[in-house]
Amino acid sequence: MRLLVTGGAGFIGANFVHSTVQERPAVAVTVLDVLTYAGSRESLRSVDDQIRLIEGDLVDESLVDTLVAECDAVVHFAAETHVDNALAGPAPFVRSNVVGTFSVLEAVRRHGVRLHHVSTDEVYGDLPLHGDERFTAQTPFNPSSPYSATKASADLLVRAWVRSYGVRATISNCSNNYGPYQHIEKFIPRQITNVLTGRRPKLYGTGANVRDWIHVEDHNSAVWHILEGGVCGSTYLIGADGERDNLSVLQLILALMGRDADDFDHVPDRVGHDLRYAIDASALRAELGWTPKHTDLTEGLTSTIAWYRDNEWWWGPLKEQVEAGYTERGQ
Ligand SMILES: NC(=O)c1ccc[n+]([C@@H]2O[C@H](COP(=O)([O-])OP(=O)(O)OC[C@H]3O[C@@H](n4cnc5c(N)ncnc54)[C@H](O)[C@@H]3O)[C@@H](O)[C@H]2O)c1
């Protein structure tokens, strides 16, 4: 199988490329990535002689057309992804997430290539903090931020291309991921690298917001299940029953790193901060037999902390600049 992975130099994409190369040697992987600040050649360094990395933009229709024509399937991860950046400047989100997905869709339509589109549970908006309601594939879209609005727009384009043009595509909406190679602007790696560099971790507001954490390897194993067994036109929700509020996650990181439970600073909350996300992944489990492996958050965070401790070469050069950006925004 010749597989095109867009955004394969980003967090989830790079993990997907690593596990694919390791577990499926018969798959020939091409990565298309424009290498924004969030993408890095270094994330693919250990597999660079086993894959092809093309530095290019999703909105370059002729490049995307050429690459799609050469492959059997596309897994589309590439996107602008950081909510704080979307709030500060939404234009790149519309360009990459909406126009970029349109470009991929037109290419797979022309060449009859199978597509899996990777999306987020943030398209559904948020849930009340207390309660047991969870998102399903039937939950209506209700995005809160420019990030989630552009992801919802892309999902709608995919649905329409399936219906109108018979494109062979599936969609997945996953909850919050953690694991190796995640940019240190994101919540978990920011806190870990703050501790590793002698800074105090930072918590938005009171930390009551709830996220449904999943290890990136479990997200990616679900993507493979859907690519191989999913029904075209279907949307699959991916989650591993990992609901935790941000304060508990931060205090777990502090405990695992030998710091006091109150050794952090509160910073002003994000505007429009979604309260709670929770995924009902029972359809994916029942239909495709997928099960997550990393269901113990303490274990998953322990190995993630160890990865950041051992790989300062990967994140160290970024730390000053990322924190300077947060300081400028008062966070
Ligand atoms: N991180 C999460 O918790 C999470 C959860 C659910 C879904 N998702 C989705 O998974 C996908 C990957 O997320 P991530 O966390 O790995 O993101 P990331 O920001 O770490 O990586 C995104 C990658 O896409 C590339 N990219 C961006 N715009 C591009 C363009 N115009 N052309 C080519 N490449 C471009 C970047 O260079 C980067 O390598 C996204 O679609 C995101 O919406 C993420």
The ligand as an SDF file (V2000), in Angstrom:
LIG
                    3D

 44 48  0  0  0  0  0  0  0  0999 V2000
   -3.7490   17.1060   19.3310 N   0  0  0  0  0  0  0  0  0  0  0  0
   -4.9560   16.6650   19.6880 C   0  0  0  0  0  0  0  0  0  0  0  0
   -5.2390   16.4760   20.8710 O   0  0  0  0  0  0  0  0  0  0  0  0
   -5.9920   16.3380   18.6240 C   0  0  0  0  0  0  0  0  0  0  0  0
   -7.1780   15.7250   19.0080 C   0  0  0  0  0  0  0  0  0  0  0  0
   -8.1130   15.3760   18.0310 C   0  0  0  0  0  0  0  0  0  0  0  0
   -7.8540   15.6500   16.7070 C   0  0  0  0  0  0  0  0  0  0  0  0
   -6.7080   16.2720   16.3560 N   0  0  0  0  0  0  0  0  0  0  0  0
   -6.4780   16.5270   14.9170 C   0  0  0  0  0  0  0  0  0  0  0  0
   -5.3650   15.7280   14.5210 O   0  0  0  0  0  0  0  0  0  0  0  0
   -4.6300   16.3820   13.5020 C   0  0  0  0  0  0  0  0  0  0  0  0
   -3.1850   16.4980   13.9040 C   0  0  0  0  0  0  0  0  0  0  0  0
   -3.1000   17.2210   15.1370 O   0  0  0  0  0  0  0  0  0  0  0  0
   -1.6830   17.4740   15.8430 P   0  0  0  0  0  0  0  0  0  0  0  0
   -1.9500   17.7040   17.2640 O   0  0  0  0  0  0  0  0  0  0  0  0
   -0.7220   16.4330   15.4090 O   0  0  0  0  0  0  0  0  0  0  0  0
   -1.2720   18.8640   15.1600 O   0  0  0  0  0  0  0  0  0  0  0  0
    0.1420   19.5720   15.0300 P   0  0  0  0  0  0  0  0  0  0  0  0
   -0.1370   21.0400   15.0780 O   0  0  0  0  0  0  0  0  0  0  0  0
    1.1230   18.9940   15.9760 O   0  0  0  0  0  0  0  0  0  0  0  0
    0.6230   19.1670   13.5610 O   0  0  0  0  0  0  0  0  0  0  0  0
   -0.0010   19.6340   12.4100 C   0  0  0  0  0  0  0  0  0  0  0  0
    0.9320   19.4090   11.2240 C   0  0  0  0  0  0  0  0  0  0  0  0
    0.2640   19.8820   10.0360 O   0  0  0  0  0  0  0  0  0  0  0  0
    1.1950   20.6270    9.2630 C   0  0  0  0  0  0  0  0  0  0  0  0
    0.4590   21.6170    8.4710 N   0  0  0  0  0  0  0  0  0  0  0  0
   -0.3040   22.6520    8.9270 C   0  0  0  0  0  0  0  0  0  0  0  0
   -0.8000   23.3510    7.8960 N   0  0  0  0  0  0  0  0  0  0  0  0
   -0.3680   22.7300    6.7580 C   0  0  0  0  0  0  0  0  0  0  0  0
   -0.5460   22.9920    5.3820 C   0  0  0  0  0  0  0  0  0  0  0  0
   -1.2600   24.0490    4.9490 N   0  0  0  0  0  0  0  0  0  0  0  0
    0.0290   22.1600    4.4890 N   0  0  0  0  0  0  0  0  0  0  0  0
    0.7830   21.0930    4.9090 C   0  0  0  0  0  0  0  0  0  0  0  0
    1.0040   20.8180    6.2120 N   0  0  0  0  0  0  0  0  0  0  0  0
    0.4300   21.6220    7.1180 C   0  0  0  0  0  0  0  0  0  0  0  0
    2.1100   21.2810   10.2970 C   0  0  0  0  0  0  0  0  0  0  0  0
    3.3640   21.6560    9.7190 O   0  0  0  0  0  0  0  0  0  0  0  0
    2.2490   20.1770   11.3360 C   0  0  0  0  0  0  0  0  0  0  0  0
    3.3200   19.3170   11.0390 O   0  0  0  0  0  0  0  0  0  0  0  0
   -5.3210   17.7360   13.2910 C   0  0  0  0  0  0  0  0  0  0  0  0
   -6.1540   17.6350   12.1670 O   0  0  0  0  0  0  0  0  0  0  0  0
   -6.1160   17.9520   14.5610 C   0  0  0  0  0  0  0  0  0  0  0  0
   -7.2670   18.7290   14.3140 O   0  0  0  0  0  0  0  0  0  0  0  0
   -5.7700   16.6240   17.2780 C   0  0  0  0  0  0  0  0  0  0  0  0
  1  2  1  0
  2  3  2  0
  2  4  1  0
  4  5  1  0
  4 44  2  0
  5  6  2  0
  6  7  1  0
  7  8  2  0
  8  9  1  0
  8 44  1  0
  9 10  1  0
  9 42  1  0
 10 11  1  0
 11 12  1  0
 11 40  1  0
 12 13  1  0
 13 14  1  0
 14 15  2  0
 14 16  1  0
 14 17  1  0
 17 18  1  0
 18 19  2  0
 18 20  1  0
 18 21  1  0
 21 22  1  0
 22 23  1  0
 23 24  1  0
 23 38  1  0
 24 25  1  0
 25 26  1  0
 25 36  1  0
 26 27  1  0
 26 35  1  0
 27 28  2  0
 28 29  1  0
 29 30  1  0
 29 35  2  0
 30 31  1  0
 30 32  2  0
 32 33  1  0
 33 34  2  0
 34 35  1  0
 36 37  1  0
 36 38  1  0
 38 39  1  0
 40 41  1  0
 40 42  1  0
 42 43  1  0
M  CHG  2   8   1  16  -1
M  END
$$$$
